[in-house]
Amino acid sequence: MDFLNAVILGFVQGLTEFLPISSSAHLRILGEFLPGAKDPGAAFTAITQLGTETAVLVFFWRDITRIVSRWAKSLAGRVPRNDPDARMGWLIIIGSLPIIVLGLLFQDAIETTLRSLWIVAVMLIVFGVLLGIADYVGAKRRRLKDLTVPHGVIFGFAQALALIPGVSRSGGTITAGLFMGYERRAAARYSFLLAIPAVFGSGLYQVYKSIGEPSVYGPVETLVATVIAFVVGLVVIAFFMSYISRRSFLPFVIYRIVLGVVLIVLLSAGLIAA
C-alpha cells in the first residue's frame, strides 16, 4: 500500500505544484485519506518537489541556460552588469534569500506545528481570497524587464510564505506580482524561476537528512513519487502558462475556498484529526 500511496502522492504533487492551490496542502490532506492515514511529512514533500522543479528546468531550459551564462559572464566583465539576463540572475539570487533564511530559522515549526490541518484550511481560504483580489485589482502592465530589486525581495518574501502548507509557492508569488502590477504570465514565469534554488536546496537537504533516518515512505517509494511528479508537472506547466495568457485565476480562487471550507467542516465534525 505504501507503493500505491506514493504513486498517488507523486501524481498529486505534479498536478498541484504549479497551480496556485498549494501542493503541500494537498499532500498533507490526501495523507489523511489514503490507506494507513498518515501525514507524508515535510521531507517527503520536499524531495518529491525535486521532480517538479526538474520539470521547470526542462521547460525553461533555454531561459535558464541563457540567464546562468550571462550572469556568469557579467561577473567576469564580459557582459554589462545591467544586461537583462544578468540582472535576472541576481534578482533570482536576491529573491531566494528570504525562504532560505526563514526556512532554516523555522524548520522545526515547518515540519510540525505548521502542518496542522486547521492552519492549512485557513491558509487555503485567506490566500485564495487574496489571489482573487490581486487578480481583480492588479494593473497587469509590468513585464519581467520592469522587475526591480525591491520587487524581487517582495516576491522572495511571498515565496517564503509557502513554507506554510496551504499558501502555495506559485500562488503566493503570483499574488504578490499581481498586486505590484505585473502581468499574469510574467508573475508566473518569475515565480517558477525563483523557486529553482530554494526547492533544489530544500529537497537535496532533505535527501541528505533522510539517509539513515526512518521516514514515512522508503527510498524506492519516494523515488517513484518524484519521477511521477516530474512527468505530470511538465504537462501542467505547459497547460498553466497557456491558460493564464487568456483567462483569470477565478477557478483556482473558488477551488481553494471550497476546499478550505470542506476541510474546516471535516475537522469540526471530528471526521479527521488536525
Kinemage of the C-alpha trace (Angstrom):
@kinemage 1
@onewidth
@group {chain A} dominant
@subgroup {mainchain}
@vectorlist {calphas} color= white
{ca met a 1} P 0.000 0.000 0.000
{ca asp a 2} L 2.925 2.370 0.622
{ca phe a 3} L 3.959 1.984 -3.038
{ca leu a 4} L 0.426 2.740 -4.265
{ca asn a 5} L 0.179 5.689 -1.879
{ca ala a 6} L 3.475 7.055 -3.189
{ca val a 7} L 2.234 6.782 -6.786
{ca ile a 8} L -0.923 8.729 -5.905
{ca leu a 9} L 1.005 11.349 -3.928
{ca gly a 10} L 3.532 11.793 -6.744
{ca phe a 11} L 0.717 12.331 -9.243
{ca val a 12} L -0.947 14.900 -6.975
{ca gln a 13} L 2.380 16.660 -6.354
{ca gly a 14} L 2.939 17.059 -10.087
{ca leu a 15} L -0.660 18.117 -10.658
{ca thr a 16} L -0.754 20.813 -7.952
{ca glu a 17} L 2.804 22.197 -7.657
{ca phe a 18} L 2.444 24.842 -10.366
{ca leu a 19} L -1.216 25.653 -9.888
{ca pro a 20} L -1.893 28.298 -7.205
{ca ile a 21} L -3.629 25.791 -4.914
{ca ser a 22} L -0.731 24.533 -2.730
{ca ser a 23} L 0.778 21.137 -3.442
{ca ser a 24} L 1.966 20.753 0.165
{ca ala a 25} L -1.596 21.272 1.389
{ca his a 26} L -2.918 18.621 -0.987
{ca leu a 27} L -0.288 16.090 0.051
{ca arg a 28} L -0.998 16.860 3.705
{ca ile a 29} L -4.772 16.453 3.252
{ca leu a 30} L -4.529 13.427 0.993
{ca gly a 31} L -2.354 11.655 3.534
{ca glu a 32} L -5.348 11.542 5.873
{ca phe a 33} L -7.474 9.610 3.371
{ca leu a 34} L -5.009 7.128 1.893
{ca pro a 35} L -4.736 3.632 3.416
{ca gly a 36} L -2.826 3.984 6.668
{ca ala a 37} L -3.932 7.619 7.117
{ca lys a 38} L -0.567 9.255 7.735
{ca asp a 39} L 0.965 12.637 7.012
{ca pro a 40} L 3.542 12.120 4.216
{ca gly a 41} L 5.778 14.580 6.063
{ca ala a 42} L 7.685 17.710 5.103
{ca ala a 43} L 10.710 15.663 3.991
{ca phe a 44} L 8.706 13.553 1.514
{ca thr a 45} L 7.059 16.699 0.159
{ca ala a 46} L 10.394 18.499 -0.283
{ca ile a 47} L 12.013 15.528 -2.023
{ca thr a 48} L 9.134 14.964 -4.462
{ca gln a 49} L 9.312 18.656 -5.311
{ca leu a 50} L 12.705 17.875 -6.851
{ca gly a 51} L 10.722 16.107 -9.558
{ca thr a 52} L 8.511 19.080 -10.303
{ca glu a 53} L 11.440 21.514 -10.247
{ca thr a 54} L 13.293 19.301 -12.704
{ca ala a 55} L 10.251 19.810 -14.926
{ca val a 56} L 10.865 23.578 -14.601
{ca leu a 57} L 14.474 23.056 -15.693
{ca val a 58} L 13.327 21.152 -18.764
{ca phe a 59} L 10.514 23.544 -19.710
{ca phe a 60} L 12.566 26.733 -19.233
{ca trp a 61} L 15.915 25.192 -20.224
{ca arg a 62} L 16.797 27.838 -22.819
{ca asp a 63} L 15.904 30.688 -20.480
{ca ile a 64} L 17.794 29.159 -17.566
{ca thr a 65} L 20.981 28.403 -19.504
{ca arg a 66} L 20.936 31.895 -21.010
{ca ile a 67} L 20.434 33.544 -17.602
{ca val a 68} L 23.170 31.480 -15.936
{ca ser a 69} L 25.584 32.092 -18.822
{ca arg a 70} L 25.012 35.852 -18.973
{ca trp a 71} L 25.142 36.171 -15.169
{ca ala a 72} L 28.461 34.281 -15.020
{ca lys a 73} L 29.897 36.386 -17.845
{ca ser a 74} L 28.835 39.572 -16.058
{ca leu a 75} L 30.991 38.550 -13.090
{ca ala a 76} L 33.988 38.407 -15.397
{ca gly a 77} L 33.043 41.686 -17.063
{ca arg a 78} L 32.336 40.028 -20.387
{ca val a 79} L 28.763 41.370 -20.474
{ca pro a 80} L 27.364 44.517 -18.837
{ca arg a 81} L 26.020 44.036 -15.312
{ca asn a 82} L 22.779 45.704 -16.395
{ca asp a 83} L 22.235 43.072 -19.085
{ca pro a 84} L 18.604 41.843 -18.667
{ca asp a 85} L 19.582 38.176 -18.220
{ca ala a 86} L 22.465 39.015 -15.883
{ca arg a 87} L 20.073 41.158 -13.825
{ca met a 88} L 17.581 38.301 -13.730
{ca gly a 89} L 20.293 36.039 -12.321
{ca trp a 90} L 20.937 38.496 -9.475
{ca leu a 91} L 17.212 39.003 -8.895
{ca ile a 92} L 16.686 35.241 -8.548
{ca ile a 93} L 19.540 35.066 -6.032
{ca ile a 94} L 18.206 38.028 -4.041
{ca gly a 95} L 14.633 36.729 -4.164
{ca ser a 96} L 15.765 33.324 -2.870
{ca leu a 97} L 17.335 34.682 0.325
{ca pro a 98} L 14.107 35.123 2.371
{ca ile a 99} L 12.953 31.500 2.010
{ca ile a 100} L 16.457 30.173 2.766
{ca val a 101} L 16.801 32.234 5.951
{ca leu a 102} L 13.239 31.703 7.190
{ca gly a 103} L 13.291 28.023 6.238
{ca leu a 104} L 16.349 27.438 8.422
{ca leu a 105} L 15.064 29.578 11.300
{ca phe a 106} L 11.646 27.956 11.464
{ca gln a 107} L 12.488 24.443 10.299
{ca asp a 108} L 11.036 22.708 13.364
{ca ala a 109} L 7.742 24.588 13.155
{ca ile a 110} L 7.524 23.952 9.404
{ca glu a 111} L 7.878 20.207 9.953
{ca thr a 112} L 5.462 20.046 12.907
{ca thr a 113} L 3.157 22.855 14.098
{ca leu a 114} L 2.518 24.499 10.735
{ca arg a 115} L 1.326 21.193 9.266
{ca ser a 116} L -1.846 21.354 11.357
{ca leu a 117} L -4.865 20.938 9.095
{ca trp a 118} L -6.546 23.881 10.823
{ca ile a 119} L -3.705 26.107 9.609
{ca val a 120} L -3.865 24.512 6.154
{ca ala a 121} L -7.594 25.227 5.885
{ca val a 122} L -7.256 28.866 6.945
{ca met a 123} L -4.334 29.479 4.584
{ca leu a 124} L -6.228 27.959 1.662
{ca ile a 125} L -9.122 30.357 2.210
{ca val a 126} L -7.173 33.515 3.109
{ca phe a 127} L -4.665 33.284 0.275
{ca gly a 128} L -7.389 32.217 -2.128
{ca val a 129} L -9.247 35.449 -1.366
{ca leu a 130} L -6.026 37.476 -1.696
{ca leu a 131} L -5.298 35.894 -5.080
{ca gly a 132} L -8.800 36.796 -6.253
{ca ile a 133} L -8.446 40.408 -5.108
{ca ala a 134} L -4.974 40.746 -6.655
{ca asp a 135} L -6.172 39.322 -9.966
{ca tyr a 136} L -9.112 41.740 -9.984
{ca val a 137} L -7.320 44.976 -8.994
{ca gly a 138} L -3.856 44.337 -10.468
{ca ala a 139} L -2.878 46.588 -13.356
{ca lys a 140} L -1.193 43.708 -15.253
{ca arg a 141} L 1.063 46.092 -17.193
{ca arg a 142} L 4.546 45.301 -15.911
{ca arg a 143} L 6.733 42.679 -17.538
{ca leu a 144} L 9.843 40.918 -16.282
{ca lys a 145} L 12.048 43.624 -17.811
{ca asp a 146} L 10.438 46.005 -15.294
{ca leu a 147} L 11.455 43.871 -12.290
{ca thr a 148} L 13.422 45.816 -9.676
{ca val a 149} L 15.434 44.705 -6.651
{ca pro a 150} L 12.743 45.816 -4.143
{ca his a 151} L 10.125 43.929 -6.147
{ca gly a 152} L 12.407 40.892 -6.259
{ca val a 153} L 12.655 40.982 -2.454
{ca ile a 154} L 8.860 41.226 -2.140
{ca phe a 155} L 8.499 38.246 -4.472
{ca gly a 156} L 11.014 36.441 -2.263
{ca phe a 157} L 9.089 37.017 0.955
{ca ala a 158} L 5.882 35.966 -0.792
{ca gln a 159} L 7.589 32.724 -1.799
{ca ala a 160} L 8.761 32.214 1.797
{ca leu a 161} L 5.134 32.219 2.965
{ca ala a 162} L 4.753 28.944 1.050
{ca leu a 163} L 6.704 27.274 3.852
{ca ile a 164} L 3.239 27.150 5.436
{ca pro a 165} L 1.145 24.419 3.763
{ca gly a 166} L -1.927 25.967 2.199
{ca val a 167} L -0.308 29.198 0.994
{ca ser a 168} L 1.123 27.848 -2.308
{ca arg a 169} L 4.519 28.813 -3.670
{ca ser a 170} L 3.157 29.832 -7.062
{ca gly a 171} L 0.001 31.297 -5.532
{ca gly a 172} L 1.883 33.478 -3.050
{ca thr a 173} L 4.398 34.841 -5.527
{ca ile a 174} L 1.839 35.345 -8.296
{ca thr a 175} L -0.439 37.177 -5.853
{ca ala a 176} L 2.412 39.500 -4.882
{ca gly a 177} L 3.245 40.062 -8.544
{ca leu a 178} L -0.342 40.905 -9.439
{ca phe a 179} L -0.593 43.389 -6.559
{ca met a 180} L 2.583 45.052 -7.882
{ca gly a 181} L 1.053 45.352 -11.355
{ca tyr a 182} L 2.794 42.513 -13.210
{ca glu a 183} L 1.139 40.548 -15.993
{ca arg a 184} L -0.157 37.110 -15.055
{ca arg a 185} L 2.313 35.333 -17.319
{ca ala a 186} L 5.263 37.455 -16.128
{ca ala a 187} L 4.436 36.840 -12.461
{ca ala a 188} L 4.094 33.100 -13.064
{ca arg a 189} L 7.327 32.895 -15.062
{ca tyr a 190} L 9.367 34.633 -12.361
{ca ser a 191} L 7.635 32.507 -9.719
{ca phe a 192} L 8.781 29.296 -11.412
{ca leu a 193} L 12.348 30.534 -11.966
{ca leu a 194} L 12.584 31.868 -8.415
{ca ala a 195} L 11.581 28.506 -6.966
{ca ile a 196} L 14.509 26.606 -8.521
{ca pro a 197} L 17.285 27.436 -5.986
{ca ala a 198} L 15.001 27.119 -2.945
{ca val a 199} L 13.328 23.857 -3.953
{ca phe a 200} L 16.511 22.133 -5.061
{ca gly a 201} L 18.286 23.316 -1.921
{ca ser a 202} L 15.475 22.125 0.343
{ca gly a 203} L 14.979 18.835 -1.484
{ca leu a 204} L 18.663 17.896 -1.552
{ca tyr a 205} L 18.987 18.855 2.117
{ca gln a 206} L 16.072 16.547 2.966
{ca val a 207} L 17.678 13.761 0.920
{ca tyr a 208} L 20.847 14.199 2.985
{ca lys a 209} L 18.871 14.245 6.243
{ca ser a 210} L 16.878 11.149 5.320
{ca ile a 211} L 19.995 8.994 4.969
{ca gly a 212} L 19.942 6.546 7.841
{ca glu a 213} L 16.812 8.074 9.367
{ca pro a 214} L 13.340 6.497 9.462
{ca ser a 215} L 10.796 8.150 7.162
{ca val a 216} L 7.138 7.783 6.283
{ca tyr a 217} L 7.974 6.330 2.866
{ca gly a 218} L 11.048 4.360 1.870
{ca pro a 219} L 13.598 5.454 -0.768
{ca val a 220} L 12.018 3.389 -3.570
{ca glu a 221} L 8.523 4.766 -2.952
{ca thr a 222} L 9.882 8.318 -2.670
{ca leu a 223} L 11.859 7.959 -5.905
{ca val a 224} L 8.806 6.647 -7.778
{ca ala a 225} L 6.705 9.552 -6.498
{ca thr a 226} L 9.405 12.025 -7.567
{ca val a 227} L 9.601 10.632 -11.121
{ca ile a 228} L 5.816 10.705 -11.482
{ca ala a 229} L 5.758 14.283 -10.171
{ca phe a 230} L 8.280 15.254 -12.860
{ca val a 231} L 6.255 13.810 -15.740
{ca val a 232} L 2.914 15.210 -14.586
{ca gly a 233} L 4.472 18.552 -13.626
{ca leu a 234} L 5.912 19.046 -17.108
{ca val a 235} L 2.452 18.703 -18.635
{ca val a 236} L 0.878 21.023 -16.055
{ca ile a 237} L 3.430 23.814 -16.650
{ca ala a 238} L 2.627 23.861 -20.360
{ca phe a 239} L -1.111 23.945 -19.614
{ca phe a 240} L -0.859 26.616 -16.927
{ca met a 241} L 1.308 29.048 -18.904
{ca ser a 242} L -1.113 28.773 -21.821
{ca tyr a 243} L -4.186 29.079 -19.591
{ca ile a 244} L -3.179 32.275 -17.757
{ca ser a 245} L -2.386 34.010 -21.025
{ca arg a 246} L -6.112 34.138 -21.729
{ca arg a 247} L -8.042 33.556 -18.511
{ca ser a 248} L -8.268 34.676 -14.897
{ca phe a 249} L -7.412 32.841 -11.663
{ca leu a 250} L -11.056 32.769 -10.545
{ca pro a 251} L -11.495 28.951 -10.854
{ca phe a 252} L -8.477 28.434 -8.590
{ca val a 253} L -9.785 31.006 -6.104
{ca ile a 254} L -13.146 29.243 -5.875
{ca tyr a 255} L -11.490 25.836 -5.557
{ca arg a 256} L -9.230 26.999 -2.710
{ca ile a 257} L -12.107 28.496 -0.744
{ca val a 258} L -14.349 25.441 -1.209
{ca leu a 259} L -11.540 23.058 -0.218
{ca gly a 260} L -10.730 25.148 2.853
{ca val a 261} L -14.375 25.245 3.963
{ca val a 262} L -14.811 21.481 3.436
{ca leu a 263} L -11.662 20.862 5.464
{ca ile a 264} L -12.955 23.012 8.316
{ca val a 265} L -16.261 21.130 8.299
{ca leu a 266} L -14.466 17.758 8.436
{ca leu a 267} L -12.227 18.937 11.257
{ca ser a 268} L -15.131 20.448 13.221
{ca ala a 269} L -17.132 17.220 12.867
{ca gly a 270} L -14.181 15.202 14.118
{ca leu a 271} L -14.053 13.141 10.934
{ca ile a 272} L -10.332 13.818 10.551
{ca ala a 273} L -7.677 14.862 13.064
{ca ala a 274} L -5.761 18.096 12.735
